[in-house]
Amino acid sequence: MNKEITKQKLEKYFNLTSTALKEVKQNIISGKENYAKEIIEMVENYLSDAKHFESKDDFVNAFAAINYAHGWLDSGVRLDIFNVKDNRLFTVK
């Protein structure tokens, strides 16, 4: 059982969420741009928060912020705001 949030685990999830963010930015469904903009801003804010927490060696809150960021991306996918199919990056139907 893994009971620790390591720097390596943070980097793994920073990379995953950053890659997913790049993907959604290129795949916004026409007519949903305003929703996409709001989601992307929230993801970027949470990623910024995660970097801040990481810089303070607060890995627990950094990990939480990364997960919130990715949750926003997944919600946009599920609500058909982003047209992505990569089940490695997203919870897709």
Buried (B, 14 or more C-beta within 10 A) or exposed (E): EEEEBEEEBBEEBBEBBBEBBEBBEEBBBEEBEEBBEEBBEBBEBBBEBBBEBBEEEBBEBBBBBBBBBBBBBBBBBEEEBBBBEEEEBBEEE
